[in-house]
Amino acid sequence: MESFNYFNYFTEIEEYFWRKRGAHILVSPLDWAIVETWQKSGIPLTAVLKGIDRAFESYGRSRRAAGGRSLKSLAYCVDAVLDAAAELQEATAGAGPSQDASRAVRPTVEPFSRDELCGYLRRNAERLRAACNTHGVEAGLAAKLAETAKRLDEIATEFDSPAALDLEDFERRLTVLEEKLLPALQSGASEETLLNIRREMDRQLAPYRRKMTAEQIAQLERQYTQKRLLESFGVPRLSLFYLT
């Protein structure tokens, strides 16, 4: 993924999709799950935007567009984005990094100030502690939430050091913390909560299932479920992608 766009990946895609639609609308949980699958797969932002362009061009020639119906979900763009990513990978295969590209990998200006990063960690730690005290949270999950909050506080103290920040490693650590937290949320959720998430997900995915592979659907279902579980317990996303 291009380092220049590393930390604004989500917002770039969201805003680009809004512009293509010509309307500023809330992006659905399904759309966010789709963006997360692209991000976790390392699909470059340029490939995503090119794929969205192609999907809109294709949709513009469809009967639905002729009937006045707009393209409502990024799910329609999945195949076009994957094709664009494959083309980009093929075009760059065997090519060494140019001098300009090498400079772009390590921007000279940090994308976030230390105060912003520290504040982000502290706010998320407080939200995790608040989630511990939510009615109905079982003891094992509450302990995991408190443990994660403590780790965020510990990481925040590292910003007192004058040493240069390694944001990529910082992001890896936050990702690991979140990945360790997700199984506890799954175990701590009631059967009713999980069933409601599944019903909601099936409704949103229904129009697109025939257009996707089994692997694509499995990835989306996993990301969607994780996102909705975090929301249902009031647990924040820890990645720096959500700072922006």
C-alpha positions as CSV (number, residue, x, y, z in Angstrom):
1,M,0.0,0.0,0.0
2,E,1.3,3.5,-0.8
3,S,2.7,4.9,2.4
4,F,1.6,8.4,1.4
5,N,-2.0,7.4,1.8
6,Y,-1.4,4.8,4.5
7,F,-3.4,6.5,7.3
8,N,-6.2,8.1,5.3
9,Y,-7.1,5.0,3.3
10,F,-10.7,4.8,4.7
11,T,-11.6,8.5,4.4
12,E,-10.1,8.8,0.9
13,I,-12.3,5.9,-0.4
14,E,-15.4,7.1,1.5
15,E,-15.1,10.6,0.1
16,Y,-14.3,9.4,-3.4
17,F,-17.4,7.2,-3.3
18,W,-19.5,10.1,-2.2
19,R,-18.3,12.3,-5.0
20,K,-19.0,9.6,-7.6
21,R,-22.5,9.2,-6.2
22,G,-23.1,12.9,-6.1
23,A,-24.5,12.7,-2.6
24,H,-23.0,12.8,0.9
25,I,-24.5,9.8,2.5
26,L,-23.6,7.6,5.5
27,V,-21.5,4.6,4.4
28,S,-23.1,1.4,5.6
29,P,-21.5,-1.2,7.9
30,L,-21.3,-3.5,4.8
31,D,-19.3,-0.8,2.9
32,W,-16.9,-0.3,5.8
33,A,-16.4,-4.1,6.0
34,I,-15.6,-4.1,2.3
35,V,-13.0,-1.3,2.7
36,E,-11.4,-3.2,5.6
37,T,-11.0,-6.3,3.4
38,W,-9.3,-4.2,0.8
39,Q,-7.0,-2.6,3.4
40,K,-6.1,-5.9,5.1
41,S,-5.4,-7.4,1.7
42,G,-2.9,-4.5,1.0
43,I,-4.8,-3.3,-2.1
44,P,-3.3,0.1,-3.0
45,L,-5.5,3.2,-2.8
46,T,-4.9,4.0,-6.5
47,A,-6.3,0.5,-7.5
48,V,-9.4,1.0,-5.3
49,L,-10.2,4.4,-6.9
50,K,-9.6,3.1,-10.4
51,G,-11.9,0.1,-9.7
52,I,-14.6,2.4,-8.3
53,D,-14.3,4.5,-11.5
54,R,-14.8,1.4,-13.7
55,A,-17.7,0.1,-11.6
56,F,-19.5,3.4,-12.0
57,E,-18.9,3.4,-15.7
58,S,-20.2,-0.2,-16.0
59,Y,-23.2,0.7,-13.8
60,G,-24.0,3.7,-15.9
61,R,-24.6,1.4,-18.9
62,S,-26.9,-0.9,-16.9
63,R,-30.7,-1.0,-17.0
64,R,-30.9,-0.1,-13.4
65,A,-29.1,3.2,-14.1
66,A,-31.3,3.8,-17.0
67,G,-34.3,3.4,-14.7
68,G,-33.0,6.1,-12.4
69,R,-31.6,3.9,-9.7
70,S,-28.2,4.9,-8.2
71,L,-25.3,2.7,-7.2
72,K,-25.7,2.4,-3.5
73,S,-23.0,0.1,-2.2
74,L,-19.3,-0.5,-2.6
75,A,-20.2,-4.2,-2.9
76,Y,-20.9,-3.5,-6.6
77,C,-17.3,-2.3,-7.0
78,V,-15.5,-5.4,-5.5
79,D,-14.7,-7.2,-8.8
80,A,-13.6,-4.0,-10.5
81,V,-11.3,-3.1,-7.6
82,L,-9.7,-6.6,-7.5
83,D,-9.2,-6.5,-11.3
84,A,-7.5,-3.0,-11.0
85,A,-5.3,-4.3,-8.2
86,A,-4.2,-7.4,-10.2
87,E,-3.4,-5.1,-13.2
88,L,-1.3,-2.8,-11.0
89,Q,0.6,-5.7,-9.5
90,E,1.3,-7.1,-13.0
91,A,2.4,-3.8,-14.3
92,T,4.8,-3.2,-11.4
93,A,6.1,-6.8,-11.2
94,G,9.9,-6.8,-11.5
95,A,10.2,-3.1,-11.5
96,G,12.6,-1.7,-8.9
97,P,11.5,1.3,-6.8
98,S,12.2,4.6,-8.4
99,Q,14.0,7.4,-6.6
100,D,10.7,9.3,-6.2
101,A,8.9,6.2,-4.9
102,S,11.7,5.6,-2.4
103,R,11.2,9.2,-1.1
104,A,7.5,8.6,-0.8
105,V,7.9,5.6,1.4
106,R,9.2,7.6,4.3
107,P,7.5,11.0,4.4
108,T,9.5,13.7,6.1
109,V,6.6,15.1,7.9
110,E,4.8,12.9,10.5
111,P,1.1,12.6,9.6
112,F,0.1,13.0,13.3
113,S,1.5,15.0,16.1
114,R,2.5,13.3,19.4
115,D,-0.3,15.1,21.1
116,E,-2.8,13.7,18.6
117,L,-1.5,10.2,19.0
118,C,-1.4,10.4,22.8
119,G,-4.9,11.9,22.9
120,Y,-6.2,9.1,20.6
121,L,-4.8,6.4,22.9
122,R,-6.1,8.0,26.1
123,R,-9.6,8.5,24.6
124,N,-9.7,4.9,23.5
125,A,-8.5,3.7,26.9
126,E,-11.3,5.6,28.6
127,R,-13.9,4.1,26.2
128,L,-12.7,0.6,26.9
129,R,-13.0,1.3,30.7
130,A,-16.5,2.6,30.1
131,A,-17.4,-0.5,28.2
132,C,-16.2,-2.6,31.2
133,N,-18.9,-1.1,33.3
134,T,-21.7,-1.5,30.8
135,H,-24.6,-3.6,32.2
136,G,-24.5,-7.2,31.1
137,V,-20.7,-7.4,30.3
138,E,-19.5,-10.7,31.6
139,A,-16.4,-10.8,33.9
140,G,-14.0,-12.4,31.4
141,L,-14.7,-9.7,28.8
142,A,-14.5,-6.9,31.3
143,A,-11.1,-8.1,32.4
144,K,-9.9,-8.2,28.7
145,L,-11.2,-4.7,28.1
146,A,-9.5,-3.4,31.2
147,E,-6.2,-5.1,30.2
148,T,-6.3,-3.5,26.7
149,A,-7.0,-0.1,28.2
150,K,-4.0,-0.5,30.5
151,R,-1.8,-1.4,27.5
152,L,-3.0,1.7,25.6
153,D,-2.0,3.9,28.6
154,E,1.4,2.2,28.6
155,I,2.0,2.8,24.9
156,A,0.9,6.4,25.3
157,T,3.8,7.0,27.8
158,E,6.3,6.2,25.0
159,F,5.5,9.6,23.4
160,D,7.5,11.3,26.1
161,S,10.6,10.0,24.5
162,P,12.3,12.3,21.9
163,A,13.1,9.3,19.7
164,A,11.7,9.2,16.2
165,L,8.3,7.5,15.9
166,D,7.9,4.3,13.9
167,L,4.2,4.6,13.0
168,E,4.1,1.4,11.1
169,D,5.3,-0.6,14.1
170,F,3.0,1.4,16.3
171,E,0.1,0.4,14.0
172,R,1.1,-3.2,14.2
173,R,0.9,-3.2,18.0
174,L,-2.5,-1.6,17.9
175,T,-3.7,-4.2,15.4
176,V,-2.4,-7.0,17.6
177,L,-4.3,-5.6,20.6
178,E,-7.5,-5.4,18.6
179,E,-7.1,-8.9,17.2
180,K,-6.6,-10.3,20.8
181,L,-9.8,-8.4,21.9
182,L,-12.1,-9.7,19.1
183,P,-12.4,-13.3,20.3
184,A,-13.4,-12.1,23.8
185,L,-16.2,-9.9,22.2
186,Q,-17.4,-12.9,20.3
187,S,-17.5,-15.1,23.4
188,G,-19.1,-12.4,25.5
189,A,-21.9,-11.6,23.1
190,S,-25.3,-13.1,23.7
191,E,-26.9,-15.5,21.3
192,E,-29.5,-12.9,20.5
193,T,-26.9,-10.3,19.6
194,L,-25.0,-12.6,17.3
195,L,-28.3,-13.7,15.7
196,N,-29.4,-10.1,15.1
197,I,-26.0,-9.3,13.5
198,R,-26.3,-12.3,11.3
199,R,-29.8,-11.4,10.1
200,E,-28.7,-7.8,9.4
201,M,-25.6,-9.0,7.5
202,D,-27.6,-11.5,5.4
203,R,-30.1,-8.8,4.4
204,Q,-27.4,-6.4,3.3
205,L,-25.3,-9.0,1.4
206,A,-28.3,-10.7,-0.3
207,P,-28.2,-8.5,-3.5
208,Y,-24.5,-9.1,-4.0
209,R,-23.9,-12.7,-3.1
210,R,-24.1,-14.0,-6.7
211,K,-21.5,-11.5,-7.8
212,M,-18.9,-12.6,-5.2
213,T,-16.7,-15.6,-4.7
214,A,-17.0,-17.7,-1.5
215,E,-13.7,-16.3,-0.3
216,Q,-14.9,-12.7,-0.8
217,I,-18.2,-13.4,1.1
218,A,-16.3,-15.1,3.9
219,Q,-14.0,-12.1,4.3
220,L,-16.9,-9.7,4.3
221,E,-18.9,-11.7,6.8
222,R,-15.9,-11.8,9.2
223,Q,-15.2,-8.0,8.9
224,Y,-18.9,-7.1,9.2
225,T,-19.4,-9.3,12.3
226,Q,-16.3,-7.8,14.0
227,K,-17.4,-4.3,13.2
228,R,-20.9,-4.8,14.6
229,L,-19.6,-6.6,17.7
230,L,-17.3,-3.7,18.5
231,E,-20.2,-1.3,18.0
232,S,-22.6,-3.3,20.2
233,F,-20.2,-3.2,23.2
234,G,-19.2,0.4,22.6
235,V,-15.6,-0.6,22.0
236,P,-13.5,1.7,19.7
237,R,-11.4,0.7,16.8
238,L,-7.7,0.9,17.8
239,S,-6.1,1.3,14.4
240,L,-4.6,4.7,13.4
241,F,-6.9,4.5,10.3
242,Y,-9.7,5.6,12.6
243,L,-7.8,8.5,14.0
244,T,-8.5,10.4,10.8
